Amino acid sequence: MLTIFQRRTHALTALNGVLDKVPLSVQATMKKDLREVYWAPTRASAEAAIDVFAEKYRAKYGRAVECLVKDRDALLAFYDLPAEHWDHLRSTNPIESVFATVRHRTVRTKDSLSPTTARLMAFKLVAAASKTWRRFKGTNQLPTVIAGVRFNDGIQVIQMPANHAA
């Protein structure tokens, strides 16, 4: 379970890395094409969008394409989880927002903090920020995900027992 989330964070970082490898003048168009990959309704359509992206940009921006293709599995890992969770998995903004708040406060007071005080302040800042977080969608699906039930394009895969007729 944790590895999927770790892979997703790595993949989201890689998407930003794709844009870092191209000139600013191309980034707006490329970002639009990356959204086609990222917001695809199924894994198959996302795979097709990656292939279209690669064909469109490979000749001129090979490094950017390789960055995307290398992280393909991690980028598409969320299709193996319930569809209700996809909104949360498609963004690292909540995490980045909390870290930005903690970083902002600790940088401002860095000379006056001991390691213990810094940890306590970071804890309090995260606790305060957590009061404004939106609720996790699909909490009813968590036990099935934890139990290792498989999902395909956000829909639970029902395993049919094999009938052993003699």
Secondary structure, DSSP 8 states (H G I E B T S, - for coil): -HHHHHHHHHHHHHHHHHHHTS-HHHHHHHHHHHHHHHT-SSHHHHHHHHHHHHHHHTTT-HHHHHHHHHTHHHHTGGGGS-GGGHHHHT--HHHHHHHHHHHHHHHHTGGG--HHHHHHHHHHHHHHHHTT----TTGGGHHHHHTT--EETTEE----------
